[in-house]
Amino acid sequence: MAVPEKDQQPGSEIADPDREVGELVGRLTTPGELEPAERRRLLGRLAQALSAGAKKARATGAGRGRWLADVFLNIAPRIPIRDLHTLSEHHHGLTGEELADDLVRTAQKATMTVGAIGGALAAAEFAAPPLLLSAPAQLVAETIVVAAIEVKLLAELHEVYGVHVQGTGTQRAVAFAAAWAKQRGIDPLAPASVSLALGAATKTALRNRLMRTLGRHLTTFGPFLTGAIAGGALNRIATKKLGEAIRNDLRVKRPALPPQDSRPDELNP
């Protein structure tokens, strides 16, 4: 018998793994502040959706790493990426290095918040053995959201530094996911970088990066508030490191500015 909606606990809704994962990740990575209770609710729904998807994957014999990479590639096009004009508007008119600084700070805050919530939930489940089996799904959800926030950061840093990636929305999303897996910017002078993004080597790199991120989140599985503290701190450090690496890479790869036109006719009438 279905539980009446009014009697359901927040986050207890049954999520359709084939429909809701992309939508939930999109909402969790959309610019703007989410209330902690709403963020917890969305993470709970995402964990349920991913858990259902994992059960289907296990039934087909797929390994967790391959399944996780497939899930992420499917949701990558749903990650909201802003253009340079919108970024500047959303960050009080900042441009250039100051805008990049603010993007990294914002992403650090976002992944730190997700890590703290995920770590706190894992800590609560550690103290409550009957709920222990739900913890892995929660940590997988945290991993997916943190990866999406970092891919969003990487893509928007490309906008800030004028490194434009050609292709359809899906092609660009996959290319940014591949760049995140390698922790490097995309080379605009390598036209094959987008078309080769779905190659076997890239899929392996993405799977390995996601599993390393999941492994980092497993360290939050501890008693009391140690999980929340560790989850937030580790995510903040990792996102800062990614931001520094991508910015250093893009400073080299960005196109040279055209020579300034002095317009002698107007300067010397």
N, C-alpha and C positions, 0 to 999 in steps of 0.2 A: 504494500500500500504506500502511495506517495505521501511524503511528509508535507503538510500544509506550509506554504511559503512563509507565513507569519511565525511558524514554529521552528524554522531552520536557523541554525547558528550562522553568523557571518563566515563566509568562506566555505560553507558546507554544500553549496550548490554543485550539482553534477555538471562538469564541463565536458563538452564534446571535444575530444582530443584533435579531431580533424578540422575543427572550425574555430575553436576559441583560443588556441595557443598564440597564433599570430596577433589576434585582436588584443589579448591580454598583455602581451609583450609591448605592443604598440602603445597601449595606455600607460604602462609602467615606464616607458621611455619618452613620452611626450613632454615637451618643455612645460615647466610650471610645477608648483609645489603640490604634492598630494598629502592629504591628512594621514597621519600614521595608521589610524584604524582602517582607512580605505586602502592604503598600501598593503597592510597585512591581509586584508580581505582578498585583494587581487592576487597576491602571492599564494594564498591558500587555494584559490580557484585554479591558478596556473599549476600548482603542485598536483592537484587532482587530475587535471587534463593530461599532464605529462606522465603521471602514474598509469593512467588508462592506456596511453600510447605505448609506454614501456611494456605493459603486459602483452599488447598486440605484437610488439617487436620480438619479445621472448618467444611467443608462440610460433614465429616464423624462423627462429634460430638466429636472429640478428644480435650481434654483440652490442653492449651498451655504448661503447665509443662510436661505432658506426651509426647507431640509431641517433645518438646525440648530435652528431655532425649533420645527419639528414634533417633532423628537426630544425637545426639552426639555419641551414641553407633554405629551408622552406619559409622561415619567418623573416629572413634578412630583408626581403623587399618591403616588409611592413614596418621597418624601422623608420621613423620620421626624420628625414635629413633636410635641414634648412639651407637656403641659398645665402650668399654673402649679405645681401641687402636685409633679409629677414634676421640673420644673426646679429647684425649691427643694431637693428631696431630692438631686438630682445635683450641686448646687452648695453643699453643706455648710450648708443651711438659710438661705442668703441670700435676701433679698427686696428689692423696690423697686429703687432706683438701683444698689445694690451688686450685685444679681443681674444687672441689665442690663450693668454694667461687666464682670462675669465672663463673661457670654455673648459680649460683643464680643471680649474677650481670647482666649477659647477659639476663636472663629471665625477671628480673625487668625492664631492659631497653626496652625489647620488649613489655611487657604488658603496660608499661608507654606510649610508642609511640602509641600503638593501642588505649589506653584510651584517649590520647590527640587528636588524629584524630577523634575518635568517638565523643568526647565531643565538639570539634570545629564544627563538622557537625551538632550535635544536637543544638548547640547554634545558628548557622546560620538559622536552620529551625525554632527555637523559634522566631527569628526576622522576619520570613517570613511565616505568617499564611497559605498561599496556599500550602506550602510544609509540613505542620505540620504532615499530616497523614503518611508521609514516615519515620518519626523519629523512631517509634518503631522497624521497620525492621532493621534500622541501628544499634540500640542498641542491638538487638538480635544477629546480625552479630558480633558485638564487643564482646558480651558475649561468643559466640562460639569460637572465635579466642583466647581470653584470657584463656578460659578453656583448649583449645588445647595446648597452650604454657605451661601452668602449668602442664598438664599431661605429656608433653614431659620432662619438668624439673624433675618431680617426677621419671619418668622411667629412665632417665639418671643418676640421683643420685643413683638409685639402682645399676647401672653399676659401678659407682665410688666406692661404698662401698662393692662391691662384693656380693650383695644379688641377686642371679640369680633366675628368675621366669621361671618355666617350662611351656611348652604348645606351641600350634601353635601361629602364629603371631596374629591371631584374638583373641584367648584366652588371650594372654598376654596383648593385647591392652585393652580388657574389664576389666581385672584385675587391670590394672593401672588406668583406669577411675574410677573403684570402690574405689580404694585406695585414689584417689583424692577427691572423694565425702566424704570420711571419714576423709580426711586430715591425713592419717597415711601411714606408709610403709607396704609392704607385708611381712608376716611372711613366710620364706622359709621352716620352719618346719611344716607348716600346709598345707598339700597337697590338702586339700579341698578348699583352698582359691581361686584357679583359677576356679575350677568346679562350685563353688557356686556363682561366681561373677555375674551371671545373675539372681539371686534369686530376689524375690519380694522386700525384705528388701533393697537390694542393689539398685534396680531400684528406689525405693522411696528416698533413700539417695542421689542418683545422681540427681533426679528431684529437690529435695529440695536445693541441693548445686547450681545447675544451676539457679534456681529461685532467690536464695540469691545474686548470682553474677549479675543477671539481675537487681535486685532491687538496687544494689550498683550503677550500671551504670545509672539508672534512675535519680540519684542525679546530673548527668552531664547535665540534661535537663534544662539549664538556659540561660539567655541572655549574649551576648557579649562573652568574653573569659573565663568566670567563668566555663563553661562546660569543656573546654580544660584543664584548671588548675586542676579542681577537678578530671576529668577522669584519667589524668596521675598520680596524687598523690595517689589516692585511689588504683589504680591497683598496683603501685609500692609497697605500704605498704602491701597489701594483698599477693603479690607474695613473698616478703621477709619473711613474717610470715609463709607462707607455707613451704618455703625452710628450715627455722629453725626447724619447727616441724618435717619434714621428715628426716632431717639429724640427729636430736636427736634420732628419732625412729630407724633409720638404724644403728647407732653406736652400739645400743644394739643388733640388730637382725643379724648383719653381722657375717659370720662364723669365728670361731677362726683360727688364722694363725697356720699352722703346725709347730712343733718344728724344729728349724734350724739344718740341718745336718752338723756336724763339720768335717765329713770325716777324721777320725784319720789316715787312711792309707796314705792319701796325705799330711796331715800336718806333719806326723812323718814317713818319709820314712825309 
